[in-house]
Each structure stands twice: as C-alpha cells, then as structure tokens.
Amino acid sequence: MKLVSFDPMRTIGFPDVTQLKPTQMYEQAVLLHSADWVLFPEYWQLNTLQYAYKTRVFPSEASYRIGHNKIEMTRAFMAVAPHNTPDTYILANTPGNAEELWHSMPQPFVAKLPKSSQGEGVWLIQTHSDWQQYLGKTDVLYVQEYLPIDRDLRIVLVGDTILAAYWRLQSPYSFHNNLARGGEAEFSPAPQAALDLVLQVSRALAINHAGFDVAMVGERPYLFELNRLFGNRGIEGGDARVNAAILEYLVQQPQ
C-alpha cells in the first residue's frame, strides 16, 4: 500500500509512506495520482486532491467539511440526531437578533465562535456584559442551551471503531471540561448510549477520524462537537495505537 502524508507528526512509523510538505502538492502530482491513500492534508488542499487529482484522502472528506466549522457540524447533528443536540440558535449578528436572543434564551447560556478548539472561543453567558463582549467578537451568533453538567465524554473514533472513551472533569477555574483548559481525565466506563450515538452519527455522516465531545444529562447523551484532529492524551497506547487503527482501517477499504 503506497501512502503519502502531509502531516509527518501524525504518520511517523507508517510503512511505505512518503512525507511531503503541503506546498509540494503540485510538483508531486504524479506521485499523488499513484498513491493508494493521501493522509492528513491541510483543509485548503482538499478540493485539489479530491476533484483534480482524484486521490483517496484520509480522514474522509466529510470529516474535513463537517469538522471545519462548529456551525456546520451542529447543523449536521441536528439533521441526524435532533434529540441529542442541545437547543441551538444560529443567526446573523444584528442588533435585532442579538436583542431577541438575549431575551429569549434561558440564562445562563453558552455562546461560541464558529471556528475554535481546545475550549477557546466558548463562553458561559451569565450577564448582559458577558453578552455584549461576545457580540463584539463574531459576525454570527451561535448560542446553545446550557446543560447542567460537571463533566463530559471524549469519544475517539478511528475508521468505524471507537478507540477510546474517557470522561473530562470540569476545570476548577472555569466551566470548561477540555484537558487543555484545566480539565482532568477520568476513566470510568462510558455509558453505552453515548457510544451508540457516536457510532450512529459517524456512520450517518461518513466521518472516520474524530474526537466527539458528548455530555450526559440523565440517561440522554448530547453531542457538542467533533474534532477532526484530536490529541492522543487520554488514549491508552497513544500515537502507536491510533496509527495501528488507521492502518488497519485503510487496508480493509475496497480499492
């Protein structure tokens, strides 16, 4: 199996892999045409690789498109798992829309930027001052109901298999659960309902490489978001286990 990678940090140790820089994409067109798989290109490369060079890309196109923007992923979640998506409102940032949301949203509520990761660009709105500060940061109003939780789940999917699932306990310094923001990993079993939801959604949307963030409210799981590129902290076996799962999945795919 001939592999080309544009992200050497994620494909160290892969057999028969040629490492390229993204800027080499055009000069290496012949190599890319002959590759069985092209691994971890940057988002801006996707159209050329898929539509011009007709290469097979991993992660999947859907993993890129849906995972690129929180608004797009929420809209997709609302389509395939409406009862497992927090109440969400997405509106242009106009004075009228801002005023309407402020008066209609149960408080506190969560406001987000469409593109952010590791807990950045996510705020708990508790006061009108909080809301005014958020309004100055975005062109699109993206707000969700606040769920009464002190932890959530990170569920890691590679290919069509759940590779890891662990709890992220809330940071003592903020309402974030992200490990990068002071959250703590905890490894008690994940509820089957959350695992089943991730498998259902990933299959429905053709996502094959993502870390899903899922909250449990009583017995019901709620999807927050997915991260196409996730950290391996918290995954037993780390990089080696993730890489082995990727290779196993690629080998199993039909030509």
Backbone as a ProteinNet text record, in pm:
[ID]
protein_1_A
[PRIMARY]
MKLVSFDPMRTIGFPDVTQLKPTQMYEQAVLLHSADWVLFPEYWQLNTLQYAYKTRVFPSEASYRIGHNKIEMTRAFMAVAPHNTPDTYILANTPGNAEELWHSMPQPFVAKLPKSSQGEGVWLIQTHSDWQQYLGKTDVLYVQEYLPIDRDLRIVLVGDTILAAYWRLQSPYSFHNNLARGGEAEFSPAPQAALDLVLQVSRALAINHAGFDVAMVGERPYLFELNRLFGNRGIEGGDARVNAAILEYLVQQPQ
[TERTIARY]
84.6	0	88.8	71.8	155.3	82.6	149	89.4	168.9	98	159.7	99.1	183.5	136.2	178.6	87.2	118.5	131.1	130.9	144.1	234.4	365.9	458.8	441.6	395.9	380	272.3	173.9	65.8	91.2	197.8	220.7	362.8	429.7	562.1	548	631.6	628.2	536	460.7	378	467.5	438.7	520	487.2	588.4	570.2	500.6	541.4	480.5	583.6	543.3	625.6	573.3	661.5	623	644.7	541.9	552	507.3	556.8	502.8	381.4	281	163.6	198.7	303	340.8	398.6	428.1	479.5	369	244.9	133.3	136.9	166.4	160.1	280.4	397.7	516.7	520.6	441.3	437.9	307.3	249.2	120	124.4	232.5	242.5	241.4	318.9	322.2	183.9	115.2	-15.9	-117.9	-111.1	-201.3	-183.2	-61.1	-33.6	-50.3	-73.3	-83.4	-214.8	-210.2	-332.2	-413.3	-343.3	-408.6	-321.7	-386.3	-319.3	-369	-274.7	-308.5	-290.4	-389.3	-384	-336.8	-395.9	-366.5	-426.6	-385.2	-449.1	-582.8	-668.1	-803.1	-801.3	-710.1	-708.3	-668.4	-608.3	-567.3	-680.5	-787.4	-885.5	-948.5	-990.7	-1055.5	-964.6	-838.5	-744.4	-721.1	-698.2	-669.2	-788.2	-907.3	-1024	-1079.2	-1085.9	-1155.9	-1062.9	-941	-846.6	-761.3	-705.5	-615.7	-688.1	-812.6	-893.1	-826.2	-762.4	-697.1	-796.3	-762.9	-838.4	-770.7	-850.2	-797.3	-846.3	-755.8	-791.7	-738.2	-819.8	-958.9	-1052	-1176.4	-1272.3	-1305.3	-1356.7	-1399.4	-1500.3	-1594.6	-1694	-1629.7	-1525.3	-1456.3	-1399	-1348.1	-1295.1	-1406.5	-1503.6	-1606.5	-1687.6	-1733.6	-1818.7	-1736.9	-1615.7	-1533.7	-1466.8	-1479.8	-1408.4	-1474.6	-1601.5	-1677.3	-1785.8	-1790.4	-1885.2	-2030.6	-2056.9	-2193.4	-2234.3	-2144.2	-2177	-2195.3	-2112.2	-2127.7	-2257.1	-2293.7	-2418.7	-2537.8	-2535.1	-2644.4	-2654.1	-2539.6	-2540.4	-2594.6	-2552.2	-2603.8	-2755.8	-2805.6	-2949	-3027.2	-2962.3	-3028.6	-3034.3	-2925.7	-2919.7	-2945.8	-2936.9	-2961.6	-3026.5	-3144.2	-3204.8	-3234.2	-3263.6	-3296.5	-3171.4	-3055.9	-2929.5	-2838.7	-2898.2	-2824.8	-2882.5	-2799.7	-2854	-2932.4	-3034.4	-3107.4	-3008.9	-3009.5	-2907.9	-2973.9	-2920.5	-2970	-2851	-2865.2	-2758.9	-2818.1	-2774	-2830.8	-2720.1	-2746.4	-2654	-2646.4	-2529.6	-2509	-2561.6	-2691.4	-2755	-2810.8	-2831.7	-2888.3	-3020.8	-3106.5	-3235.7	-3222.6	-3137	-3117.8	-3053.3	-2956.1	-2889.5	-2988.1	-3075.5	-3174.2	-3273.8	-3317.1	-3413.4	-3355.2	-3230.5	-3168.9	-3149	-3107.1	-3083.1	-3209.9	-3323.4	-3447.8	-3514.2	-3479	-3547.8	-3468.7	-3335.8	-3255.8	-3265.5	-3294.2	-3282.8	-3138.8	-3123.7	-2989.6	-2949.7	-2819.4	-2712.8	-2723.8	-2653.1	-2645.6	-2503.6	-2475.4	-2339.5	-2334.4	-2229	-2206.1	-2070	-2063.3	-1942	-1901.8	-1773.7	-1725	-1730.3	-1757.6	-1770	-1642.6	-1526	-1400.4	-1311.8	-1297.3	-1210.2	-1191.7	-1093.8	-1068.1	-1010.2	-1001.6	-943.2	-1012.4	-1142.3	-1217.8	-1206.3	-1121.7	-1114.6	-1240.6	-1282.4	-1397.6	-1529.7	-1536.9	-1661	-1679	-1796.3	-1820.7	-1952.7	-1956.2	-2080.5	-2133.7	-2249.8	-2308.5	-2400.8	-2359.9	-2437.1	-2490.7	-2428.4	-2470.3	-2480.4	-2547.3	-2557.8	-2420.6	-2331.4	-2194.1	-2123.3	-2141.6	-2085.9	-2135.3	-2266.1	-2327.5	-2270.4	-2255.7	-2202.2	-2058	-1980	-1842.3	-1841.2	-1928.6	-1937	-1979	-2074.4	-2123.7	-2012.5	-1912.3	-1801.5	-1697.5	-1716.4	-1615	-1655.2	-1778.4	-1826	-1926.2	-1929.6	-2031.1	-2156.5	-2142.6	-2253.6	-2281.5	-2405.6	-2446.6	-2474.2	-2399.6	-2409.4	-2421.2	-2544.3	-2568	-2641.4	-2614.8	-2675.3	-2723.6	-2822.4	-2866.6	-2750.7	-2749.9	-2651	-2700.5	-2619.9	-2656.2	-2596.8	-2673.5	-2627.4	-2533.7	-2407.7	-2309.8	-2183.1	-2106.2	-1974.1	-1865	-1901.3	-1807.3	-1869.4	-1786.7	-1837.5	-1747.5	-1779	-1703.8	-1627.9	-1505.7	-1434.9	-1436.5	-1497	-1507.2	-1432.6	-1327.8	-1237.8	-1274.9	-1300.1	-1335.6	-1228.9	-1181.1	-1088.5	-1147.3	-1162.9	-1229.8	-1375.9	-1419.7	-1557.2	-1561.1	-1454.8	-1440.1	-1412.5	-1475.3	-1442.8	-1314.1	-1215.8	-1083.6	-1067.4	-1131.9	-1116.9	-1237	-1267.7	-1372.1	-1333.4	-1331.3	-1297.9	-1371.8	-1390.7	-1457.4	-1357	-1406.2	-1326.7	-1398.5	-1335.9	-1395.4	-1371	-1469.7	-1465.5	-1346.5	-1288	-1178.2	-1226.1	-1142.8	-1181.7	-1179.2	-1126.9	-1109	-1213.2	-1292.3	-1391.1	-1494.2	-1591.7	-1691.4	-1646	-1523	-1472.5	-1430	-1447.9	-1401.9	-1277.3	-1234.2	-1120.2	-994.5	-919	-793.3	-698.7	-703	-616.2	-654.6	-774.6	-820.9	-829.8	-759.4	-755.2	-845.5	-918	-998.9	-911.5	-972.9	-897.2	-960.3	-877	-927.5	-963.7	-1073.2	-1119.3	-1172	-1135.6	-1150.7	-1255.6	-1358.4	-1468.3	-1545.9	-1620.7	-1683.5	-1777.6	-1778.2	-1869.9	-2004.8	-2114.6	-2247.2	-2261.2	-2325.6	-2343.2	-2422.4	-2515.3	-2595.3	-2506.7	-2401.8	-2311.1	-2228.8	-2180.2	-2103	-2188.9	-2311.7	-2402.4	-2432.5	-2448.6	-2477.5	-2362.2	-2239.7	-2123.9	-2114.6	-2136	-2132.2	-2243.2	-2362.5	-2474.3	-2443.2	-2397.3	-2373.9	-2256	-2148.6	-2031.9	-2064.8	-2144.4	-2182.9	-2278.1	-2371.9	-2467.6	-2398.4	-2291.5	-2223.8	-2093.4	-2055.6	-1932.7	-1806.9	-1806.1	-1689.1	-1607.2	-1475.4	-1392.7	-1268.7	-1258.3	-1143.8	-1183.5	-1221	-1267.6	-1270.5	-1254.8	-1283.8	-1416.2	-1517.6	-1650.4	-1661.2	-1721.6	-1749	-1897.5	-1926.3	-2063.2	-2091.4	-2205.5	-2249.7	-2361.9	-2370	-2480.4	-2565.9	-2694.8	-2792.6	-2894.1	-2884.6	-2961.6	-2915.3	-3007.2	-2973.3	-2953.6	-2968.9	-2963.2	-2828.4	-2761.6	-2637.1	-2666.9	-2584.4	-2594.2	-2460.5	-2465.2	-2344.8	-2311.8	-2190.3	-2143.4	-2074.1	-1971.7	-1892.9	-1804.2	-1735.4	-1631.5	-1505.8	-1394	-1264	-1195.9	-1177.7	-1113.1	-971.5	-898.7	-764.1	-771.4	-751.2	-764.6	-630.4	-614	-495.2	-505.1	-391.8	-388.5	-372.7	-366.3	-363.3	-494	-484.7	-604.3	-634.8	-562.8	-583.4	-475.6	-516.2	-419.3	-344.8	-212.8	-131.6	-91.3	-156.7	-116.7	-107	-3.6	14.1	18.8	89.1	106.4	-28.3	-115.3	-245.9	-331.9	-330.3	-407.4	-356.5	-225	-167.7	-201	-193.3	-226.7	-372.4	-461.2	-602.8	-626.6	-554.6	-568.1	-524.3	-408	-357.2	-451.2	-503.3	-596	-719.9	-770.4	-887.9	-858	-744.6	-710.9	-697.3	-634.1	-614.3	-748.5	-846.3	-976.2	-1063.8	-1030.3	-1117.5	-1102.5	-1212.4	-1204	-1126.5	-1064.2	-987.9	-1081.6
-118.7	0	124.5	208	327.3	446.6	507.1	616	744.7	856.2	988.4	1064.5	1126.9	1201.3	1347.1	1435.7	1577.4	1621.4	1526.7	1558.6	1455.2	1476.8	1374.6	1345.8	1442.2	1418.7	1314.5	1300.2	1203.6	1071.8	1062.6	939.6	887.1	927.4	872.2	721.4	642.9	498.5	424.8	497.1	427.8	363	240.8	176.8	234.2	236.6	275.8	410.2	505.3	638.4	739.9	825.8	937.5	1063.6	1133.4	1254.8	1375	1455.7	1576.7	1697.6	1813.7	1938.7	1975.9	2039.7	2078.7	2159.9	2241.9	2325.6	2244.5	2115.3	2029.4	1960.2	1991.3	1919.2	1923.1	2037.5	2048.2	1984.4	2000.7	1942.5	1790.8	1735.4	1590.6	1529.4	1588	1541.2	1395	1352.8	1214.7	1117.8	1149.2	1065.2	1057.7	1169.8	1172.2	1090.7	1099.2	1020.9	871.1	828.2	684.8	632.6	722	680.1	606.1	507.4	441.5	531.4	603.1	695.1	818.8	933.3	1057	1090.5	1105.3	1116.2	1258.4	1304.2	1428.2	1550.6	1575.2	1703.7	1818.5	1939.1	2055.2	2080.9	2154.7	2174.5	2238.5	2332.8	2404.5	2313.6	2199.3	2106.7	2015.5	2007.1	1902.1	1905.3	2021.5	2028.4	1978	2020.9	1979.2	1829.1	1775.9	1633.4	1547.1	1587.3	1503.2	1522.1	1644.3	1670.3	1682.3	1729.8	1739.9	1614.4	1566.6	1451.5	1319.1	1324.7	1203.2	1106.8	1161	1077.2	1035.4	927.7	887.9	951.7	1024	1103	1046.3	1042.7	1008.8	1118.9	1169.1	1139.2	1170.7	1123.8	1137.1	1282.7	1305.3	1440.7	1494.1	1410.9	1455.2	1495.7	1423.1	1459.3	1600	1633.7	1768.8	1872.2	1850.3	1951.9	1980.9	1875.3	1894.5	1939.9	1886.9	1921.9	2057	2125.6	2251.9	2369.5	2355.8	2470.8	2422.1	2478	2431.4	2447.6	2553.5	2574.5	2463.5	2429	2323.3	2188.9	2161.2	2032.6	2029.5	2140.9	2144	2124.1	2187	2167.5	2021.1	1957.8	1815.7	1731.1	1760.6	1687.7	1703.2	1824.1	1849.1	1767.8	1736.6	1658.7	1510.6	1456.1	1310.7	1268.3	1361.8	1328.8	1447.7	1489.4	1611.5	1605.2	1487.2	1475.1	1463.6	1462.2	1451.5	1570.8	1681.7	1804.9	1913.2	1985.4	2093.1	2193.5	2256.7	2361.6	2469.1	2496.5	2582.9	2685.2	2808.3	2916	2977.1	2990.5	3041.9	3155.6	3277.3	3395.8	3495.1	3581.1	3689.8	3782.8	3839.3	3929.7	4069.2	4084.7	4215	4260.1	4389.2	4434.4	4368.1	4349.3	4286.9	4142.8	4066.4	3926.1	3913.8	4001.7	3997.4	4025.2	4123.6	4157.3	4043.8	3983.1	3873	3754	3717.1	3602.7	3632.7	3752.5	3786.7	3768.6	3806.3	3799.5	3661.8	3580.2	3451.2	3333	3343.1	3230.7	3217	3095.5	3073.2	3099.2	3168.7	3205.5	3123.2	3087.5	3119.4	3035.4	3078.2	3001.2	3009.3	2928.6	2916.5	2985.6	3061.7	3128.2	3085.1	3064.3	3009.3	3086.8	3077.4	3117.6	2996.3	3017.7	2903.4	2821.2	2884.2	2812.2	2834.6	2730.1	2735.5	2593.5	2573.5	2439.6	2452.5	2338.6	2328.3	2421.2	2443.9	2526.7	2674.8	2715	2856.7	2895.1	3018.6	3065	3009.5	2971.5	2922.3	2994.5	3056.7	3136	3099.7	3106.1	3094.7	3236.4	3263.8	3397.8	3403.9	3484.3	3496.1	3636.3	3735.5	3873.9	3942.9	4058	4134.5	4182.5	4206.8	4244.8	4131.7	4007.6	3891.3	3888.6	3911.5	3907.1	4016.5	4135.7	4245.4	4217.9	4156.7	4123.1	4019.2	3919.9	3819.1	3882.5	3972.6	4034.6	4105.6	4153.2	4223.2	4131.2	3998.4	3903.4	3824.1	3837	3745.8	3812.7	3764.3	3809.1	3722.6	3602.8	3507.8	3475.2	3483.9	3448	3298.2	3229	3083.4	3050.5	3025.5	3006.2	2875.2	2816.6	2688.7	2694.4	2608.7	2594	2544.3	2587.3	2540.1	2410.9	2306.5	2178.1	2167.9	2118.8	2112.7	1994.3	2010.2	1901.5	1953.3	1860.8	1897	1811.8	1744.7	1661.1	1629.6	1590.1	1535.7	1422.1	1363.2	1249.7	1290.4	1246.1	1248.2	1103.9	1086.1	955	960.9	880	884.2	773.9	812.7	718.7	720.2	601.5	586.2	480.7	516.9	426.6	415	293.8	273.9	211.1	237	175.4	281.8	268.3	355.2	304.6	391.4	353.1	382.3	486.3	524.9	609.6	605.6	690.8	720.3	846.3	882.7	1010.5	1026.6	1145.6	1259.9	1380.7	1500.7	1580.3	1584.4	1652.4	1802	1877.8	2022.8	2085.1	2183.5	2258.7	2332	2338.5	2416.3	2566.3	2608.4	2750.4	2806.8	2721.2	2768.7	2658.5	2683.6	2580.9	2485.1	2501.9	2415.6	2279.3	2176	2041.7	2001.1	2081.7	2047.7	2026.8	1921.6	1897.9	2015	2079.3	2194.1	2316	2315.5	2429.7	2394.1	2290	2255.4	2141.4	2081.7	1964.7	1843.6	1743.2	1624.3	1499.1	1409.1	1284.1	1185.4	1112.7	1011.9	894.4	771.7	657.6	556.3	601.2	509.4	484.2	373.9	335.2	442.2	453.9	544.8	476.7	549.7	490	438.7	323.7	265.1	357.6	434	525.3	628	673.8	771.3	706.5	585.3	513.6	484.8	440.2	409.8	535.1	648.4	773.6	812.3	802	836.8	746.1	617.5	526.3	558.4	586.6	620	745.4	849.2	977.2	968.4	902	891.7	814.9	710.5	633.7	713.7	783.7	862.7	974.3	1029.3	1143.7	1107	978.3	930.3	992.5	1006.7	1057.8	938.5	940.8	825.2	858.8	980.8	1015.7	1140.2	1121.2	1236.2	1204.3	1308.9	1303.1	1373.2	1299.5	1354.4	1395.9	1510.7	1556.5	1537.8	1459.9	1418.4	1443.8	1503.3	1523.9	1427.5	1387.1	1304.4	1388.7	1398.4	1461.1	1353.2	1299.6	1181.2	1065.8	1002.1	889.1	929.6	1059.3	1103.1	1165.8	1117.2	1180.7	1298.8	1402.3	1519.7	1543.8	1565.3	1594.2	1742.8	1775	1911.9	1940	1861.7	1887.3	1767.8	1776.1	1678.6	1754.1	1689.8	1745.7	1647.7	1689.8	1601	1566.4	1662.3	1639	1648.6	1538	1530.6	1494.6	1534.1	1495.4	1352.1	1287.6	1147.4	1130.4	1241.1	1235.1	1173.6	1075.1	1007.1	879.2	853.2	730.3	629.2	517.2	414.1	366.2	369.7	332.1	449.6	565	688.2	678.8	742.9	751.9	614.2	520.5	388.9	320	330.8	264.3	332.4	464.4	536.6	501.4	502.6	473.1	331.1	235	97.2	86.6	158.7	155.7	218.3	326.4	389	292.8	231	139	20.5	-32.6	-145	-104.4	14.2	63	83	142.6	168.4	39.3	-59.4	-188.7	-255.4	-234.1	-300.6	-236.9	-114.7	-45.9	-102.5	-117.7	-169.8	-75.4	-130.1	-48.1	37
0	0	0	-101.4	-116.6	-53.3	45.5	121.5	102.3	98.5	100.1	216.3	296.9	413	403.4	441.8	452.5	597.9	690.3	833.1	898.1	892.1	943.3	1091.8	1169.3	1311.9	1340.1	1250.7	1270.6	1198.8	1121	1043.8	1061.5	1167.7	1197.9	1221.3	1155.1	1172.7	1078.8	995.5	896.6	791.5	747.4	643.7	505.6	418.9	278.9	265.4	347.5	342.1	295.1	203.3	158.8	226	295.6	365.4	274.3	257.2	176.4	257.4	217.3	268.9	184.2	244	164.5	40.2	47.9	-66.7	-181.9	-159.4	-266.4	-345.3	-316.1	-376.1	-528.7	-588.7	-734.4	-801.6	-744.2	-806.6	-792	-698.3	-676.5	-726.8	-832	-882.8	-926.6	-993.2	-1041.3	-923.5	-820.2	-700.5	-636.1	-627.3	-563.9	-643.8	-775.5	-860.6	-837.1	-807.8	-795	-652.3	-556.7	-416.6	-391.3	-304	-260.5	-167.4	-81	11.6	31.2	45.7	85.9	225.8	318.9	460.5	512.8	586.2	663.6	584.6	468	402.6	483.6	451.6	512.3	443.3	509.8	458.4	319.3	296.5	168.7	52.3	80	-25.8	-73.4	1.7	-18.6	-158	-204.7	-335.3	-446.7	-445.3	-550	-544.9	-425.2	-412.5	-453.6	-413.8	-440.6	-582.1	-627.7	-753.2	-872.7	-852.2	-962.9	-976.2	-863.6	-867.8	-844.4	-799	-776	-677.4	-575.4	-474.8	-366.2	-298.1	-179.2	-58.7	18.5	129.3	261.4	357.6	495.3	585.4	679.1	707.2	589.7	601.5	492.9	464.3	343.5	307.5	408.6	450.8	547.7	679.7	721.3	844.7	834.3	715.8	693.3	687.8	599.9	575.7	701.2	766.3	883.4	1003.3	1017	1132	1123.8	1009.6	988.7	1058.6	1092.9	1139.2	1235.7	1355.2	1456.3	1411	1336.4	1290.1	1194.8	1100.9	1005.6	1075.6	1175.4	1243.2	1324.2	1386.6	1462.1	1370.3	1253.5	1157.8	1114.3	1094.7	1058.1	1172.7	1296.6	1412.2	1423.8	1400	1409.5	1307.2	1194.1	1089.9	1121.9	1180.4	1200.6	1344.8	1439.5	1580.9	1650.7	1605.8	1660.1	1809.5	1861.3	2003.4	2091	2026.4	2100.8	2073.3	2030.1	2005	2095.2	2169.9	2253.8	2169	2228.6	2157.8	2113.1	1983.3	1924.3	1834	1836.5	1751	1678	1546.9	1461.8	1379.5	1405.7	1342.2	1309.3	1211.1	1183.2	1304	1324.5	1437.8	1401.6	1420.2	1401.6	1536.5	1554.7	1683	1716.3	1615.6	1641.5	1685.4	1616	1654.5	1791.7	1819.5	1949.8	2062.2	2041.4	2143	2162.8	2051.3	2060.3	2136.1	2104.8	2173	2321.3	2352.6	2492.1	2575.9	2519.5	2595.3	2588.6	2488.7	2473	2527.9	2537.3	2584.8	2736.7	2787.7	2932.6	2976.9	3086.8	3131.7	3254.1	3262.9	3166.6	3039.5	2934.9	2811.6	2758.2	2656.1	2601.8	2466.4	2443.5	2315	2261.8	2129.8	2070.6	1945.7	1912.8	1782.2	1689.2	1560.3	1468.8	1453.6	1465.9	1446.8	1568.1	1647.7	1764.9	1813.2	1901.1	1954.4	2094.2	2163.1	2296.6	2396.6	2375.7	2468.8	2444.6	2349.2	2314.7	2237.9	2249.4	2173.6	2222.6	2351.3	2411.9	2544.8	2562.4	2681.9	2746.6	2877.2	2952.2	2971.6	2915.4	2922	3042.8	3141.1	3264.6	3287.7	3224.7	3243.4	3108.4	3107.3	2982.5	2937.2	3031.6	2996.3	2923.5	2970.9	2900.9	2756.3	2739.9	2607.6	2517	2568.5	2488.9	2444.9	2533.2	2495.4	2383.5	2393.3	2287.5	2155.5	2157.6	2034.5	1958.9	2029.3	1964.5	1903.1	1917.1	1871.4	1747.9	1698.1	1594.3	1501.4	1377.5	1281.8	1287	1345.9	1352.5	1499.2	1537.4	1672.3	1676.2	1761.1	1770.3	1918.4	1962.5	2105.2	2127.9	2243.6	2280.2	2423.7	2451.2	2589	2675.4	2799.8	2896.2	2958.6	2951.2	3010	3150.4	3247.2	3386.3	3409.5	3371.8	3382.6	3448.7	3506.2	3557.7	3492.5	3382.3	3307.8	3173	3079.5	2954.2	2910.5	2797.1	2744.4	2619.2	2607.3	2479.6	2426.5	2311.7	2248.2	2116.5	2105	1990	1892.9	1769.3	1664.5	1555.9	1518.4	1405.5	1312.5	1186.8	1094.2	1131.5	1160	1205.7	1344.7	1422.2	1553.8	1659.5	1774	1886.7	1950.7	1951.8	2001.2	2149.7	2196.9	2337.1	2377.7	2506.7	2562.8	2707	2741.5	2878.7	2916.8	3045.5	3097.9	3109.6	3091.7	3116.2	3225.8	3343.4	3457.8	3446.5	3488.2	3471.7	3543.8	3477.4	3537.4	3662.2	3766.9	3885.3	3860.5	3743.4	3715.3	3619.3	3554	3457.9	3436.2	3346.4	3318.8	3209.5	3157.9	3051.8	3107	3021	3055.5	2978.7	2882.8	2798.4	2880.9	2848.4	2919.2	2901.4	2784	2757.3	2840.5	2901.2	2981.6	3129.5	3169.6	3310.8	3352.1	3255.6	3287	3318.9	3377.3	3420	3360.6	3308	3250.4	3360.7	3340	3435	3353.8	3394	3304.8	3349.6	3418.9	3446.9	3317.4	3308.2	3181.3	3126.7	2994.9	2927	2910	2925.4	2902.8	2760.1	2745.9	2613.3	2521	2577.5	2495.2	2424.8	2492.1	2430.7	2320.5	2344.3	2243	2120.2	2144	2033.1	1951.5	2018.4	1948.2	1856.7	1905.8	1823.3	1701.9	1720.3	1605.7	1505.6	1555.2	1467	1384.8	1451.3	1384.2	1288.3	1330.5	1242.3	1115.4	1127	1008.5	920.2	982.2	904.5	827.2	882.6	822	751.5	751.1	686.3	746.2	877.2	949.4	997	972.8	1008.6	1091.5	1140.1	1226.6	1304.3	1432.3	1509.2	1657.3	1736.3	1877.9	1901.9	1944.7	1970.1	2116.9	2141	2276.8	2304.5	2407.4	2437.3	2585	2613.7	2751.8	2784.4	2908.8	2956.4	3050.5	3017.6	3106.4	3140.3	3260.5	3293.6	3206.7	3136.9	3051.2	2905.8	2875.6	2735.9	2702.6	2596.6	2552.2	2459.5	2470.6	2384.8	2315.3	2186.6	2108.9	2115.2	2154.3	2148.1	2014.6	1986.3	1865.8	1836.8	1723.6	1690.8	1651.8	1674.6	1638	1543.8	1417.9	1320.3	1364	1415.9	1468.3	1619.5	1684.9	1830	1892.8	2017.1	2090.6	2138.2	2154.5	2196.9	2347.5	2418.3	2563.4	2612.4	2696.2	2743.9	2669	2558.1	2481.1	2520.9	2575.2	2614.5	2490.5	2497	2381.8	2295.2	2313	2247.5	2096.7	2041.2	1895.9	1830.7	1893.1	1831.5	1812.3	1908.8	1897.7	1791.4	1787.2	1685.8	1546.5	1529.4	1398.2	1352	1443.1	1407	1363.8	1431.5	1394.9	1258	1227.5	1095.7	987	1004.1	902.7	883.6	992.1	981.3	902.1	927.8	855.8	707.8	674.5	533	455.7	514.7	447.3	417.4	503.7	488.5	381.9	337.1	243.1	102	28.8	-107.4	-198.9	-299.5	-394.8	-479.2
[MASK]
+++++++++++++++++++++++++++++++++++++++++++++++++++++++++++++++++++++++++++++++++++++++++++++++++++++++++++++++++++++++++++++++++++++++++++++++++++++++++++++++++++++++++++++++++++++++++++++++++++++++++++++++++++++++++++++++++++++++++++++++++++++++++++++++

